[in-house]
Amino acid sequence: MSHIKVGINGFGRIGRLVFRAAVESGKVDVVAINEPFMSVGLHGVQPQV
């Protein structure tokens, strides 16, 4: 059976809980997170090519 693809709108308290549950279950693929107040620096360092 294929994984369910979801996007999370907001990465506050509930968004983080949903993300953690999705990752731990292994049955859900989080394909997008929409958070207007999150800066790119919080996502990690982009590798130099």
N, C-alpha and C positions, 0 to 999 in steps of 0.2 A: 504494500500500500504506500502511496506517495505521501510526502510530508505536506502539511498545510502551510501555505505562505501567508504571513501576516505583516502588517505595518503597524507601528505603535505611534499614536498621535499624542505626544507629550511624554516627557521622560522624568516626570515628578515621582512622587512616592508610589503611586499605583502603576505607572509605566515601568518603573524599575522592578517592581514585584512581578508584573506580567512577563517582562523580559527574562528574569531569573527563572521563573517557572517554565517558560518556553525552552530555555537552554537546557535545563535539567531534565525535561521530559524527553527530549530528543525526537519528538514527533512533529515539532513546529519549526519552520524556518522564518526567522525575523529578517525581512528583506529591506525594511526602511524604518527609520525613527525620525519623526518630525518634531523637532524642539527648537523654536526660534531663538531661545536664550542661550543655547549651547554653542560655544565657539569651536572652531575646527581644532584648536589645540587640545581639547578634551578627548578627541577621538584617537589620539596617538600621533606618532610621527610618520609622515609619509616617506617611504623609502626613496632614495635618490637613484635614478636610473642612468 
